[in-house]
Amino acid sequence: MKILAVNGWGLKRDWFHRQVQVAFPAAAITVIQPPETDVSPAAALEGDAKAVDLYLGYSLGSLWLIGHRRRIPAGAKKALLAPILAFPSEKNMGGCVTATQLRYLIRALRRAADPRPLLASFYRDAGLGVLNDAFPEPADPVHLIAGLEYLLNTHASALDAEGFITIAGEHDPLLDSGQLQRILPGLEIVPITGHAPLPLLKKLAALMRA
């Protein structure tokens, strides 16, 4: 099985790769980093399209994958974990973070000599723990700011998410799973789970085995 996985904000590519590998131990996995990847969206999603069995996007990666959905081959299996349609809470699309909070973090990253303390705070607040091995290397403020600006300014609709498997944690501190389920009626909510990717990946693996 070949998986193309689109990473979330502020997480090391290798760390996210390991999370996907735990849930899909026999899979060959490629991880790309949004919003700007080291290859173009066309190359990432179309270059080896016939060989990809599952496209998945996690958190920021889910919004990026929705935005490039037309590049995914028709009929391909595709999933959104901790799905984001419009992140600022003012949009009433399931986000629990205000636009003001996002702008504050952008300003803090622009001023920070070392972004790692801000990332550690994000990991803790998101329920990921303090994951030193998850820090991007290098923790590039330019890329981190680009990701936050993408979350601030990009949005999708429920219609755009049609055809995707959607999975969220019941107690995600960044997303209101109840509000999301009203927007995405097919959303699978994983009990006693937050924003961390591994329980969502394991739920996806179980759904695909069913």
One Martini backbone bead per residue (centre of mass of N, CA, C, O) as a GRO file, in nm:
protein
  210
    1MET     BB    1   0.097   0.035   0.022
    2LYS     BB    2   0.029   0.379  -0.075
    3ILE     BB    3   0.113   0.693   0.088
    4LEU     BB    4  -0.015   1.029   0.100
    5ALA     BB    5   0.104   1.270   0.335
    6VAL     BB    6  -0.022   1.562   0.504
    7ASN     BB    7   0.096   1.778   0.710
    8GLY     BB    8   0.113   1.964   0.978
    9TRP     BB    9   0.178   2.210   1.192
   10GLY     BB   10   0.506   2.217   1.318
   11LEU     BB   11   0.604   1.934   1.196
   12LYS     BB   12   0.796   1.680   1.154
   13ARG     BB   13   0.825   1.468   0.903
   14ASP     BB   14   0.937   1.211   1.052
   15TRP     BB   15   0.730   1.206   1.278
   16PHE     BB   16   0.477   1.170   1.101
   17HIS     BB   17   0.568   0.916   0.960
   18ARG     BB   18   0.564   0.739   1.220
   19GLN     BB   19   0.262   0.762   1.273
   20VAL     BB   20   0.169   0.629   1.009
   21GLN     BB   21   0.331   0.362   1.044
   22VAL     BB   22   0.182   0.252   1.290
   23ALA     BB   23  -0.100   0.229   1.137
   24PHE     BB   24   0.084   0.149   0.856
   25PRO     BB   25   0.328  -0.081   0.853
   26ALA     BB   26   0.316  -0.173   0.525
   27ALA     BB   27   0.370   0.105   0.419
   28ALA     BB   28   0.432   0.345   0.173
   29ILE     BB   29   0.562   0.671   0.264
   30THR     BB   30   0.463   1.009   0.189
   31VAL     BB   31   0.574   1.334   0.293
   32ILE     BB   32   0.423   1.655   0.308
   33GLN     BB   33   0.465   2.022   0.326
   34PRO     BB   34   0.277   2.263   0.428
   35PRO     BB   35   0.200   2.495   0.192
   36GLU     BB   36   0.498   2.450   0.104
   37THR     BB   37   0.656   2.249  -0.112
   38ASP     BB   38   0.925   2.070  -0.265
   39VAL     BB   39   0.680   2.039  -0.448
   40SER     BB   40   0.442   2.051  -0.649
   41PRO     BB   41   0.118   1.969  -0.643
   42ALA     BB   42   0.126   1.820  -0.911
   43ALA     BB   43   0.365   1.634  -0.842
   44ALA     BB   44   0.254   1.515  -0.575
   45LEU     BB   45  -0.047   1.419  -0.697
   46GLU     BB   46   0.040   1.318  -1.014
   47GLY     BB   47   0.316   1.175  -1.072
   48ASP     BB   48   0.210   0.886  -0.896
   49ALA     BB   49  -0.102   0.826  -0.892
   50LYS     BB   50  -0.138   0.511  -0.953
   51ALA     BB   51   0.035   0.432  -0.676
   52VAL     BB   52  -0.183   0.559  -0.496
   53ASP     BB   53  -0.405   0.453  -0.228
   54LEU     BB   54  -0.361   0.709  -0.017
   55TYR     BB   55  -0.500   1.017   0.086
   56LEU     BB   56  -0.372   1.240   0.345
   57GLY     BB   57  -0.490   1.488   0.586
   58TYR     BB   58  -0.350   1.693   0.853
   59SER     BB   59  -0.501   1.953   0.935
   60LEU     BB   60  -0.352   2.160   0.747
   61GLY     BB   61  -0.338   1.925   0.535
   62SER     BB   62  -0.644   1.916   0.483
   63LEU     BB   63  -0.677   2.195   0.353
   64TRP     BB   64  -0.474   2.147   0.127
   65LEU     BB   65  -0.612   1.897   0.001
   66ILE     BB   66  -0.875   2.033  -0.069
   67GLY     BB   67  -0.745   2.256  -0.254
   68HIS     BB   68  -0.622   1.986  -0.435
   69ARG     BB   69  -0.852   1.779  -0.525
   70ARG     BB   70  -0.837   1.790  -0.848
   71ARG     BB   71  -0.555   1.616  -0.843
   72ILE     BB   72  -0.714   1.380  -0.761
   73PRO     BB   73  -0.803   1.091  -0.846
   74ALA     BB   74  -1.061   0.937  -0.942
   75GLY     BB   75  -1.155   0.718  -0.674
   76ALA     BB   76  -0.978   0.784  -0.456
   77LYS     BB   77  -0.847   0.750  -0.156
   78LYS     BB   78  -0.960   0.982   0.108
   79ALA     BB   79  -0.840   1.189   0.393
   80LEU     BB   80  -0.948   1.365   0.701
   81LEU     BB   81  -0.761   1.488   0.976
   82ALA     BB   82  -0.856   1.719   1.151
   83PRO     BB   83  -1.059   1.900   0.997
   84ILE     BB   84  -1.022   2.188   0.778
   85LEU     BB   85  -1.210   2.466   0.650
   86ALA     BB   86  -1.211   2.702   0.884
   87PHE     BB   87  -1.025   2.814   1.146
   88PRO     BB   88  -1.152   3.053   1.241
   89SER     BB   89  -1.406   3.096   1.465
   90GLU     BB   90  -1.566   3.321   1.302
   91LYS     BB   91  -1.660   3.108   1.070
   92ASN     BB   92  -1.820   2.858   1.182
   93MET     BB   93  -1.623   2.567   1.104
   94GLY     BB   94  -1.475   2.443   1.391
   95GLY     BB   95  -1.302   2.651   1.505
   96CYS     BB   96  -1.108   2.759   1.823
   97VAL     BB   97  -0.948   2.994   1.681
   98THR     BB   98  -0.863   3.305   1.657
   99ALA     BB   99  -0.749   3.551   1.459
  100THR     BB  100  -0.596   3.697   1.683
  101GLN     BB  101  -0.423   3.455   1.771
  102LEU     BB  102  -0.283   3.412   1.501
  103ARG     BB  103  -0.155   3.696   1.481
  104TYR     BB  104   0.008   3.678   1.739
  105LEU     BB  105   0.184   3.434   1.651
  106ILE     BB  106   0.307   3.569   1.408
  107ARG     BB  107   0.445   3.797   1.565
  108ALA     BB  108   0.612   3.613   1.754
  109LEU     BB  109   0.775   3.475   1.525
  110ARG     BB  110   0.906   3.736   1.413
  111ARG     BB  111   1.058   3.793   1.702
  112ALA     BB  112   1.188   3.523   1.728
  113ALA     BB  113   1.490   3.364   1.771
  114ASP     BB  114   1.326   3.102   1.885
  115PRO     BB  115   1.054   2.885   1.803
  116ARG     BB  116   1.042   2.639   2.006
  117PRO     BB  117   0.872   2.746   2.246
  118LEU     BB  118   0.616   2.790   2.072
  119LEU     BB  119   0.588   2.495   1.984
  120ALA     BB  120   0.566   2.369   2.267
  121SER     BB  121   0.306   2.520   2.337
  122PHE     BB  122   0.138   2.403   2.110
  123TYR     BB  123   0.163   2.104   2.181
  124ARG     BB  124   0.032   2.135   2.457
  125ASP     BB  125  -0.241   2.276   2.375
  126ALA     BB  126  -0.305   2.030   2.159
  127GLY     BB  127  -0.220   1.751   2.311
  128LEU     BB  128   0.094   1.646   2.232
  129GLY     BB  129   0.291   1.758   2.402
  130VAL     BB  130   0.643   1.755   2.460
  131LEU     BB  131   0.799   1.727   2.134
  132ASN     BB  132   1.117   1.731   2.051
  133ASP     BB  133   1.100   1.526   1.795
  134ALA     BB  134   0.889   1.733   1.631
  135PHE     BB  135   1.078   1.931   1.543
  136PRO     BB  136   1.169   2.115   1.309
  137GLU     BB  137   1.443   2.083   1.061
  138PRO     BB  138   1.437   2.362   1.066
  139ALA     BB  139   1.279   2.610   1.255
  140ASP     BB  140   1.108   2.788   1.026
  141PRO     BB  141   0.953   3.086   1.039
  142VAL     BB  142   0.856   3.121   0.748
  143HIS     BB  143   0.695   2.855   0.730
  144LEU     BB  144   0.520   2.897   0.983
  145ILE     BB  145   0.385   3.160   0.889
  146ALA     BB  146   0.264   3.048   0.628
  147GLY     BB  147   0.074   2.851   0.774
  148LEU     BB  148  -0.090   3.061   0.935
  149GLU     BB  149  -0.184   3.225   0.690
  150TYR     BB  150  -0.337   2.995   0.564
  151LEU     BB  151  -0.537   2.956   0.803
  152LEU     BB  152  -0.646   3.252   0.796
  153ASN     BB  153  -0.717   3.268   0.453
  154THR     BB  154  -0.832   2.976   0.425
  155HIS     BB  155  -1.109   2.804   0.255
  156ALA     BB  156  -1.389   2.578   0.285
  157SER     BB  157  -1.633   2.338   0.207
  158ALA     BB  158  -1.837   2.077   0.236
  159LEU     BB  159  -1.835   2.013  -0.066
  160ASP     BB  160  -1.521   1.984  -0.089
  161ALA     BB  161  -1.535   1.714   0.118
  162GLU     BB  162  -1.640   1.530  -0.074
  163GLY     BB  163  -1.525   1.185  -0.054
  164PHE     BB  164  -1.419   1.204   0.229
  165ILE     BB  165  -1.271   1.096   0.497
  166THR     BB  166  -1.373   1.182   0.838
  167ILE     BB  167  -1.168   1.278   1.132
  168ALA     BB  168  -1.218   1.327   1.492
  169GLY     BB  169  -1.181   1.452   1.803
  170GLU     BB  170  -1.371   1.495   2.079
  171HIS     BB  171  -1.114   1.671   2.243
  172ASP     BB  172  -1.040   1.905   2.059
  173PRO     BB  173  -0.888   2.220   2.116
  174LEU     BB  174  -0.909   2.328   1.796
  175LEU     BB  175  -1.183   2.157   1.759
  176ASP     BB  176  -1.533   2.130   1.690
  177SER     BB  177  -1.684   1.833   1.651
  178GLY     BB  178  -1.985   1.906   1.655
  179GLN     BB  179  -1.979   2.127   1.440
  180LEU     BB  180  -1.848   1.954   1.221
  181GLN     BB  181  -2.077   1.737   1.206
  182ARG     BB  182  -2.292   1.938   1.098
  183ILE     BB  183  -2.123   1.988   0.832
  184LEU     BB  184  -2.010   1.673   0.856
  185PRO     BB  185  -2.205   1.400   0.883
  186GLY     BB  186  -1.960   1.174   0.830
  187LEU     BB  187  -1.816   1.219   1.084
  188GLU     BB  188  -1.565   1.080   1.277
  189ILE     BB  189  -1.569   1.024   1.629
  190VAL     BB  190  -1.316   1.005   1.868
  191PRO     BB  191  -1.295   0.904   2.168
  192ILE     BB  192  -1.087   1.041   2.387
  193THR     BB  193  -0.979   1.268   2.173
  194GLY     BB  194  -0.769   1.479   2.006
  195HIS     BB  195  -0.514   1.613   1.790
  196ALA     BB  196  -0.368   1.373   1.766
  197PRO     BB  197  -0.288   1.155   1.504
  198LEU     BB  198  -0.282   0.849   1.585
  199PRO     BB  199  -0.585   0.785   1.656
  200LEU     BB  200  -0.683   0.870   1.371
  201LEU     BB  201  -0.516   0.668   1.209
  202LYS     BB  202  -0.631   0.413   1.344
  203LYS     BB  203  -0.921   0.463   1.254
  204LEU     BB  204  -0.864   0.457   0.953
  205ALA     BB  205  -0.752   0.170   0.942
  206ALA     BB  206  -1.014   0.035   1.045
  207LEU     BB  207  -1.201   0.135   0.815
  208MET     BB  208  -1.030  -0.004   0.583
  209ARG     BB  209  -1.078  -0.302   0.701
  210ALA     BB  210  -1.406  -0.316   0.700
   0.00000   0.00000   0.00000
